[in-house]
Amino acid sequence: PVRKRAVAEAAQHDKVPHPVGFVPPPPPCPGKIRYFDI
Amino acid sequence: VPAAPPAPLGCDDPESEAAAEVAVNYINDHSHHGYKFALNTIKDIHVVPQGPNNYIIFLELDLLETKCPILSPTPLANCTVRSFAEHAVEGDCDVKLKKLDGTVSVVASKCHSHADSSEDIRQICPDCPLLASLNNTEVLEAVSAALNDFNSKTTGPYLRLLEIGRGQIQYHPAHIVAVEFAVGATNCSAEEAKVNVGACQLLPEDQSNFGFCTGTMVKRPSQDLNVDCQLYGHQVSTQDIVLLSSQDTS
């Protein structure tokens, strides 16, 4: 059986690093506030 | 190969905004009390494919109350959203829509509204008037006095109260009760009403027979009363009672 930790470690190694200066897109929701937030 | 599921919509995507506009117009068109609401934020959106060009859309919306009464003919785009300092009212709505061959329509909607917390207002604006409950005795007294005052001076039809929209009370630096209420024209003139007010019936539910009044009753340091009413069919605004306040200021 594959231990969870091993999967996590493997995933960590496979993770492709973002290019320098990469700005993640804003989360799709919630959207913009048109007036003010209460 | 089954059609790929549509890319998840973002809350600020044009398609989401178009669906939200349909939802807000539906909500305002199907409300019979209070004020019109404007879109503040699209909080969430989920699209569920039902078949070719057939989707169900679930929207979660944050709305804000405007100053336009629900019966006002003013287009929503021209309605000012009540500011934070005027004790804003927020509407939370869950709306289910259907998009069939590109046409979006509302299947169901559920909303509930609530005023901003008094503590929030107090923090920002210690002396701002706060919303009072609509059955507050000072609010009821101010509405009654304002409407009686208007009817005693109007040259137009005798107006009856339809509903109180809003009441705000301020205690400093003066004690002022500000009220807003919806009215309906009756089949009586103000003179006829003085004779037999019981015979005055509301005119048929035609927009031109509905109107809206705003009134302020100053209780301290001096007493004063201002009221202005306008019927949607025509402008029937009295003189500002302050001009005649010699009869009303004690």
Interface residues (C-beta under 8 A of the other chain):
Chain A: P28 C29 P30 G31 K32 I33 R34 Y35 F36 D37 I38
Chain B: P8 L9 G10 C11 D12 D13 S16 A38 L39 N40 T41 I42 K43 D44 I45 D62 L64 V81 F84 A88 E90 D116 D120
